[in-house]
Structures are given as C-alpha cells and as structure tokens.
C-alpha cells in the first residue's frame, strides 16, 4: 500500500506544490512541508521493507531447509 498508493500520492502533492511555488502560488513553508512528508513516507517504506526482510530471515532460520527455500520461490 505504501509503494502503490501513499508514495505516489505524496510525490504528486510535492510535485504540484513545487510547480505552484515556482509560479508564486504557494509559500516556501508549504513546499518544505510537502518535501518533509514525502521524505518521511519514503523512510516508512524503506523501514517496512527492512522489517519484512528481517522477518523473512527469521522465518527461514526456524524452518527446515526445504521449507525455507519455498518461501523465496516466485509463483
């Protein structure tokens, strides 16, 4: 959901505010707030990926080798 919905939306808002700022429609503070939100959203996404990979590695440690290999298999 972060990758498919939240990140694109935050990016679109930032781009729109950036364009509006260049045209004098928004304040610098508005642009910086959108930039901060986009950066925080990217960090949340990366954190979610890290947690997913750690959980995957933990699961692989507790499963027999054959079952662990099936976890990483692509359908």
Biopython code that builds the backbone (N, CA, C, O; Angstrom):
import numpy as np
from Bio.PDB.StructureBuilder import StructureBuilder

atoms = [
    (1, "UNK", "N", (0.818, -1.179, 0.000)),
    (1, "UNK", "CA", (0.000, 0.000, 0.000)),
    (1, "UNK", "C", (0.877, 1.263, 0.000)),
    (1, "UNK", "O", (0.583, 2.234, -0.697)),
    (2, "UNK", "N", (1.948, 1.232, 0.787)),
    (2, "UNK", "CA", (2.851, 2.386, 0.787)),
    (2, "UNK", "C", (3.425, 2.627, -0.601)),
    (2, "UNK", "O", (3.435, 3.755, -1.094)),
    (3, "UNK", "N", (3.899, 1.561, -1.222)),
    (3, "UNK", "CA", (4.532, 1.687, -2.539)),
    (3, "UNK", "C", (3.532, 2.075, -3.624)),
    (3, "UNK", "O", (3.829, 2.905, -4.483)),
    (4, "UNK", "N", (2.356, 1.474, -3.580)),
    (4, "UNK", "CA", (1.404, 1.645, -4.680)),
    (4, "UNK", "C", (0.474, 2.844, -4.537)),
    (4, "UNK", "O", (-0.011, 3.371, -5.538)),
    (5, "UNK", "N", (0.218, 3.282, -3.303)),
    (5, "UNK", "CA", (-0.743, 4.365, -3.113)),
    (5, "UNK", "C", (-0.156, 5.587, -2.428)),
    (5, "UNK", "O", (-0.262, 6.703, -2.936)),
    (6, "UNK", "N", (0.459, 5.377, -1.285)),
    (6, "UNK", "CA", (0.894, 6.509, -0.464)),
    (6, "UNK", "C", (2.083, 7.239, -1.080)),
    (6, "UNK", "O", (2.071, 8.467, -1.167)),
    (7, "UNK", "N", (3.102, 6.509, -1.508)),
    (7, "UNK", "CA", (4.269, 7.153, -2.112)),
    (7, "UNK", "C", (3.925, 7.939, -3.379)),
    (7, "UNK", "O", (4.349, 9.087, -3.510)),
    (8, "UNK", "N", (3.174, 7.361, -4.309)),
    (8, "UNK", "CA", (2.817, 8.148, -5.495)),
    (8, "UNK", "C", (2.000, 9.394, -5.151)),
    (8, "UNK", "O", (2.191, 10.449, -5.757)),
    (9, "UNK", "N", (1.101, 9.278, -4.191)),
    (9, "UNK", "CA", (0.283, 10.422, -3.805)),
    (9, "UNK", "C", (1.144, 11.518, -3.185)),
    (9, "UNK", "O", (0.983, 12.693, -3.516)),
    (10, "UNK", "N", (2.054, 11.144, -2.288)),
    (10, "UNK", "CA", (2.945, 12.130, -1.664)),
    (10, "UNK", "C", (3.848, 12.779, -2.711)),
    (10, "UNK", "O", (4.119, 13.978, -2.646)),
    (11, "UNK", "N", (4.305, 11.994, -3.661)),
    (11, "UNK", "CA", (5.144, 12.524, -4.727)),
    (11, "UNK", "C", (4.367, 13.495, -5.606)),
    (11, "UNK", "O", (4.892, 14.541, -5.986)),
    (12, "UNK", "N", (3.131, 13.161, -5.928)),
    (12, "UNK", "CA", (2.296, 14.042, -6.744)),
    (12, "UNK", "C", (2.006, 15.359, -6.035)),
    (12, "UNK", "O", (2.021, 16.421, -6.658)),
    (13, "UNK", "N", (1.744, 15.289, -4.739)),
    (13, "UNK", "CA", (1.495, 16.508, -3.971)),
    (13, "UNK", "C", (2.740, 17.382, -3.966)),
    (13, "UNK", "O", (2.660, 18.593, -4.168)),
    (14, "UNK", "N", (3.889, 16.759, -3.733)),
    (14, "UNK", "CA", (5.125, 17.534, -3.729)),
    (14, "UNK", "C", (5.379, 18.186, -5.089)),
    (14, "UNK", "O", (5.728, 19.365, -5.152)),
    (15, "UNK", "N", (5.209, 17.441, -6.162)),
    (15, "UNK", "CA", (5.433, 17.988, -7.498)),
    (15, "UNK", "C", (4.471, 19.141, -7.798)),
    (15, "UNK", "O", (4.864, 20.151, -8.382)),
    (16, "UNK", "N", (3.211, 18.978, -7.396)),
    (16, "UNK", "CA", (2.228, 20.042, -7.625)),
    (16, "UNK", "C", (2.579, 21.293, -6.822)),
    (16, "UNK", "O", (2.492, 22.410, -7.334)),
    (17, "UNK", "N", (2.972, 21.102, -5.572)),
    (17, "UNK", "CA", (3.365, 22.249, -4.757)),
    (17, "UNK", "C", (4.641, 22.895, -5.278)),
    (17, "UNK", "O", (4.789, 24.116, -5.231)),
    (18, "UNK", "N", (5.554, 22.083, -5.768)),
    (18, "UNK", "CA", (6.794, 22.613, -6.328)),
    (18, "UNK", "C", (6.492, 23.495, -7.541)),
    (18, "UNK", "O", (7.043, 24.586, -7.684)),
    (19, "UNK", "N", (5.626, 23.014, -8.390)),
    (19, "UNK", "CA", (5.234, 23.803, -9.570)),
    (19, "UNK", "C", (4.502, 25.073, -9.144)),
    (19, "UNK", "O", (4.754, 26.153, -9.678)),
    (20, "UNK", "N", (3.604, 24.936, -8.189)),
    (20, "UNK", "CA", (2.879, 26.096, -7.696)),
    (20, "UNK", "C", (3.789, 27.105, -7.027)),
    (20, "UNK", "O", (3.592, 28.314, -7.153)),
    (21, "UNK", "N", (4.780, 26.607, -6.318)),
    (21, "UNK", "CA", (5.744, 27.518, -5.677)),
    (21, "UNK", "C", (6.526, 28.297, -6.736)),
    (21, "UNK", "O", (6.738, 29.502, -6.598)),
    (22, "UNK", "N", (6.947, 27.610, -7.781)),
    (22, "UNK", "CA", (7.678, 28.293, -8.857)),
    (22, "UNK", "C", (6.828, 29.376, -9.517)),
    (22, "UNK", "O", (7.357, 30.365, -10.025)),
    (23, "UNK", "N", (5.526, 29.186, -9.506)),
    (23, "UNK", "CA", (4.620, 30.178, -10.105)),
    (23, "UNK", "C", (4.148, 31.224, -9.095)),
    (23, "UNK", "O", (3.370, 32.118, -9.430)),
    (24, "UNK", "N", (4.624, 31.101, -7.864)),
    (24, "UNK", "CA", (4.265, 32.076, -6.844)),
    (24, "UNK", "C", (2.934, 31.841, -6.158)),
    (24, "UNK", "O", (2.408, 32.744, -5.508)),
    (25, "UNK", "N", (2.377, 30.636, -6.291)),
    (25, "UNK", "CA", (1.069, 30.340, -5.709)),
    (25, "UNK", "C", (1.160, 29.782, -4.291)),
    (25, "UNK", "O", (0.183, 29.838, -3.544)),
    (26, "UNK", "N", (2.309, 29.249, -3.913)),
    (26, "UNK", "CA", (2.481, 28.663, -2.591)),
    (26, "UNK", "C", (3.701, 29.262, -1.904)),
    (26, "UNK", "O", (4.623, 29.770, -2.542)),
    (27, "UNK", "N", (3.667, 29.182, -0.577)),
    (27, "UNK", "CA", (4.797, 29.665, 0.215)),
    (27, "UNK", "C", (5.878, 28.586, 0.281)),
    (27, "UNK", "O", (5.610, 27.403, 0.067)),
    (28, "UNK", "N", (7.081, 29.012, 0.576)),
    (28, "UNK", "CA", (8.193, 28.073, 0.725)),
    (28, "UNK", "C", (7.892, 27.076, 1.839)),
    (28, "UNK", "O", (8.232, 25.898, 1.733)),
    (29, "UNK", "N", (7.263, 27.545, 2.894)),
    (29, "UNK", "CA", (6.923, 26.657, 4.006)),
    (29, "UNK", "C", (6.019, 25.508, 3.554)),
    (29, "UNK", "O", (6.182, 24.373, 4.001)),
    (30, "UNK", "N", (5.073, 25.805, 2.672)),
    (30, "UNK", "CA", (4.190, 24.756, 2.143)),
    (30, "UNK", "C", (4.983, 23.723, 1.349)),
    (30, "UNK", "O", (4.760, 22.519, 1.479)),
    (31, "UNK", "N", (5.898, 24.202, 0.538)),
    (31, "UNK", "CA", (6.732, 23.304, -0.266)),
    (31, "UNK", "C", (7.609, 22.440, 0.620)),
    (31, "UNK", "O", (7.736, 21.237, 0.390)),
    (32, "UNK", "N", (8.216, 23.049, 1.635)),
    (32, "UNK", "CA", (9.086, 22.292, 2.541)),
    (32, "UNK", "C", (8.312, 21.253, 3.341)),
    (32, "UNK", "O", (8.829, 20.170, 3.616)),
    (33, "UNK", "N", (7.083, 21.573, 3.713)),
    (33, "UNK", "CA", (6.245, 20.610, 4.430)),
    (33, "UNK", "C", (5.922, 19.406, 3.532)),
    (33, "UNK", "O", (5.956, 18.262, 3.986)),
    (34, "UNK", "N", (5.613, 19.665, 2.275)),
    (34, "UNK", "CA", (5.344, 18.570, 1.337)),
    (34, "UNK", "C", (6.597, 17.732, 1.118)),
    (34, "UNK", "O", (6.521, 16.508, 1.009)),
    (35, "UNK", "N", (7.732, 18.384, 1.054)),
    (35, "UNK", "CA", (9.005, 17.669, 0.875)),
    (35, "UNK", "C", (9.306, 16.797, 2.083)),
    (35, "UNK", "O", (9.763, 15.663, 1.941)),
    (36, "UNK", "N", (9.047, 17.332, 3.280)),
    (36, "UNK", "CA", (9.266, 16.567, 4.509)),
    (36, "UNK", "C", (8.343, 15.352, 4.551)),
    (36, "UNK", "O", (8.763, 14.256, 4.921)),
    (37, "UNK", "N", (7.090, 15.553, 4.172)),
    (37, "UNK", "CA", (6.128, 14.450, 4.157)),
    (37, "UNK", "C", (6.557, 13.368, 3.172)),
    (37, "UNK", "O", (6.458, 12.180, 3.480)),
    (38, "UNK", "N", (7.025, 13.759, 2.007)),
    (38, "UNK", "CA", (7.499, 12.787, 1.020)),
    (38, "UNK", "C", (8.700, 12.021, 1.559)),
    (38, "UNK", "O", (8.774, 10.801, 1.414)),
    (39, "UNK", "N", (9.636, 12.724, 2.177)),
    (39, "UNK", "CA", (10.820, 12.055, 2.737)),
    (39, "UNK", "C", (10.424, 11.090, 3.849)),
    (39, "UNK", "O", (10.951, 9.979, 3.915)),
    (40, "UNK", "N", (9.505, 11.497, 4.722)),
    (40, "UNK", "CA", (9.045, 10.608, 5.790)),
    (40, "UNK", "C", (8.345, 9.378, 5.227)),
    (40, "UNK", "O", (8.506, 8.273, 5.745)),
    (41, "UNK", "N", (7.581, 9.568, 4.184)),
    (41, "UNK", "CA", (6.883, 8.440, 3.563)),
    (41, "UNK", "C", (7.875, 7.470, 2.948)),
    (41, "UNK", "O", (7.711, 6.256, 3.067)),
    (42, "UNK", "N", (8.901, 7.990, 2.295)),
    (42, "UNK", "CA", (9.948, 7.118, 1.736)),
    (42, "UNK", "C", (10.659, 6.352, 2.841)),
    (42, "UNK", "O", (10.948, 5.166, 2.687)),
    (43, "UNK", "N", (10.941, 7.017, 3.950)),
    (43, "UNK", "CA", (11.593, 6.342, 5.080)),
    (43, "UNK", "C", (10.699, 5.250, 5.660)),
    (43, "UNK", "O", (11.185, 4.175, 6.011)),
    (44, "UNK", "N", (9.398, 5.516, 5.765)),
    (44, "UNK", "CA", (8.470, 4.493, 6.258)),
    (44, "UNK", "C", (8.459, 3.284, 5.333)),
    (44, "UNK", "O", (8.403, 2.146, 5.799)),
    (45, "UNK", "N", (8.512, 3.524, 4.031)),
    (45, "UNK", "CA", (8.525, 2.432, 3.061)),
    (45, "UNK", "C", (9.800, 1.599, 3.196)),
    (45, "UNK", "O", (9.745, 0.369, 3.207)),
    (46, "UNK", "N", (10.937, 2.268, 3.300)),
    (46, "UNK", "CA", (12.202, 1.551, 3.452)),
    (46, "UNK", "C", (12.208, 0.779, 4.769)),
    (46, "UNK", "O", (12.681, -0.356, 4.817)),
    (47, "UNK", "N", (11.691, 1.379, 5.830)),
    (47, "UNK", "CA", (11.610, 0.692, 7.115)),
    (47, "UNK", "C", (10.733, -0.552, 7.020)),
    (47, "UNK", "O", (11.063, -1.593, 7.587)),
    (48, "UNK", "N", (9.629, -0.445, 6.312)),
    (48, "UNK", "CA", (8.744, -1.606, 6.128)),
    (48, "UNK", "C", (9.454, -2.715, 5.356)),
    (48, "UNK", "O", (9.297, -3.892, 5.678)),
    (49, "UNK", "N", (10.233, -2.345, 4.337)),
    (49, "UNK", "CA", (10.995, -3.350, 3.583)),
    (49, "UNK", "C", (12.041, -4.027, 4.461)),
    (49, "UNK", "O", (12.232, -5.240, 4.384)),
    (50, "UNK", "N", (12.711, -3.248, 5.287)),
    (50, "UNK", "CA", (13.721, -3.812, 6.193)),
    (50, "UNK", "C", (13.055, -4.793, 7.152)),
    (50, "UNK", "O", (13.536, -5.911, 7.338)),
    (51, "UNK", "N", (11.937, -4.367, 7.765)),
    (51, "UNK", "CA", (11.243, -5.258, 8.702)),
    (51, "UNK", "C", (10.749, -6.532, 8.018)),
    (51, "UNK", "O", (10.788, -7.611, 8.609)),
    (52, "UNK", "N", (10.288, -6.407, 6.783)),
    (52, "UNK", "CA", (9.840, -7.577, 6.027)),
    (52, "UNK", "C", (10.994, -8.544, 5.782)),
    (52, "UNK", "O", (10.841, -9.753, 5.951)),
    (53, "UNK", "N", (12.131, -8.021, 5.389)),
    (53, "UNK", "CA", (13.286, -8.881, 5.128)),
    (53, "UNK", "C", (13.833, -9.511, 6.398)),
    (53, "UNK", "O", (14.281, -10.658, 6.374)),
    (54, "UNK", "N", (13.806, -8.783, 7.506)),
    (54, "UNK", "CA", (14.237, -9.359, 8.783)),
    (54, "UNK", "C", (13.293, -10.481, 9.196)),
    (54, "UNK", "O", (13.736, -11.541, 9.640)),
    (55, "UNK", "N", (11.995, -10.247, 9.050)),
    (55, "UNK", "CA", (11.012, -11.290, 9.390)),
    (55, "UNK", "C", (11.200, -12.513, 8.499)),
    (55, "UNK", "O", (11.097, -13.645, 8.970)),
    (56, "UNK", "N", (11.473, -12.294, 7.223)),
    (56, "UNK", "CA", (11.708, -13.390, 6.293)),
    (56, "UNK", "C", (12.948, -14.184, 6.713)),
    (56, "UNK", "O", (12.936, -15.415, 6.703)),
    (57, "UNK", "N", (14.008, -13.475, 7.078)),
    (57, "UNK", "CA", (15.234, -14.153, 7.513)),
    (57, "UNK", "C", (14.997, -14.929, 8.804)),
    (57, "UNK", "O", (15.486, -16.049, 8.956)),
    (58, "UNK", "N", (14.251, -14.339, 9.734)),
    (58, "UNK", "CA", (13.939, -15.047, 10.981)),
    (58, "UNK", "C", (13.132, -16.304, 10.701)),
    (58, "UNK", "O", (13.392, -17.355, 11.287)),
    (59, "UNK", "N", (12.165, -16.203, 9.816)),
    (59, "UNK", "CA", (11.340, -17.353, 9.476)),
    (59, "UNK", "C", (12.186, -18.451, 8.841)),
    (59, "UNK", "O", (12.006, -19.629, 9.147)),
    (60, "UNK", "N", (13.094, -18.076, 7.972)),
    (60, "UNK", "CA", (13.969, -19.061, 7.327)),
    (60, "UNK", "C", (14.850, -19.796, 8.334)),
    (60, "UNK", "O", (15.169, -20.971, 8.146)),
    (61, "UNK", "N", (15.242, -19.100, 9.402)),
    (61, "UNK", "CA", (16.076, -19.743, 10.416)),
    (61, "UNK", "C", (15.325, -20.840, 11.157)),
    (61, "UNK", "O", (15.929, -21.826, 11.581)),
    (62, "UNK", "N", (14.011, -20.680, 11.317)),
    (62, "UNK", "CA", (13.234, -21.625, 12.105)),
    (62, "UNK", "C", (12.626, -22.759, 11.293)),
    (62, "UNK", "O", (12.106, -23.718, 11.864)),
    (63, "UNK", "N", (12.683, -22.664, 9.978)),
    (63, "UNK", "CA", (12.098, -23.696, 9.132)),
    (63, "UNK", "C", (13.179, -24.630, 8.601)),
    (63, "UNK", "O", (14.338, -24.232, 8.480)),
    (64, "UNK", "N", (12.810, -25.868, 8.284)),
    (64, "UNK", "CA", (13.763, -26.760, 7.630)),
    (64, "UNK", "C", (14.202, -26.164, 6.291)),
    (64, "UNK", "O", (13.501, -25.322, 5.729)),
    (65, "UNK", "N", (15.344, -26.589, 5.785)),
    (65, "UNK", "CA", (15.906, -26.023, 4.560)),
    (65, "UNK", "C", (14.941, -26.068, 3.372)),
    (65, "UNK", "O", (14.850, -25.092, 2.628)),
    (66, "UNK", "N", (14.222, -27.172, 3.178)),
    (66, "UNK", "CA", (13.302, -27.279, 2.047)),
    (66, "UNK", "C", (12.175, -26.252, 2.145)),
    (66, "UNK", "O", (11.825, -25.624, 1.145)),
    (67, "UNK", "N", (11.612, -26.075, 3.323)),
    (67, "UNK", "CA", (10.529, -25.120, 3.507)),
    (67, "UNK", "C", (11.040, -23.697, 3.351)),
    (67, "UNK", "O", (10.340, -22.844, 2.805)),
    (68, "UNK", "N", (12.255, -23.431, 3.826)),
    (68, "UNK", "CA", (12.825, -22.082, 3.723)),
    (68, "UNK", "C", (13.057, -21.726, 2.273)),
    (68, "UNK", "O", (12.863, -20.575, 1.881)),
    (69, "UNK", "N", (13.469, -22.689, 1.468)),
    (69, "UNK", "CA", (13.680, -22.422, 0.047)),
    (69, "UNK", "C", (12.358, -22.080, -0.643)),
    (69, "UNK", "O", (12.341, -21.271, -1.570)),
    (70, "UNK", "N", (11.264, -22.680, -0.208)),
    (70, "UNK", "CA", (9.963, -22.418, -0.811)),
    (70, "UNK", "C", (9.473, -21.004, -0.506)),
    (70, "UNK", "O", (8.681, -20.449, -1.267)),
    (71, "UNK", "N", (9.934, -20.416, 0.596)),
    (71, "UNK", "CA", (9.498, -19.052, 0.955)),
    (71, "UNK", "C", (9.973, -18.045, -0.097)),
    (71, "UNK", "O", (9.228, -17.145, -0.483)),
    (72, "UNK", "N", (11.198, -18.202, -0.547)),
    (72, "UNK", "CA", (11.751, -17.258, -1.518)),
    (72, "UNK", "C", (11.378, -17.561, -2.958)),
    (72, "UNK", "O", (11.717, -16.793, -3.858)),
    (73, "UNK", "N", (10.685, -18.670, -3.190)),
    (73, "UNK", "CA", (10.333, -19.052, -4.569)),
    (73, "UNK", "C", (9.274, -18.108, -5.113)),
    (73, "UNK", "O", (8.373, -17.679, -4.392)),
    (74, "UNK", "N", (9.394, -17.796, -6.378)),
    (74, "UNK", "CA", (8.418, -16.937, -7.051)),
    (74, "UNK", "C", (7.328, -17.826, -7.640)),
    (74, "UNK", "O", (7.623, -18.889, -8.185)),
    (75, "UNK", "N", (6.058, -17.396, -7.534)),
    (75, "UNK", "CA", (4.956, -18.213, -8.075)),
    (75, "UNK", "C", (4.975, -18.242, -9.579)),
    (75, "UNK", "O", (4.121, -18.880, -10.195)),
]
sb = StructureBuilder()
sb.init_structure("model")
sb.init_model(0)
sb.init_chain("A")
sb.init_seg("    ")
for serial, (resi, resn, name, xyz) in enumerate(atoms, 1):
    if name == "N":
        sb.init_residue(resn, " ", resi, " ")
    sb.init_atom(name, np.array(xyz, "f"), 0.0, 1.0, " ", f" {name:<3s}", serial, name[0])
structure = sb.get_structure()
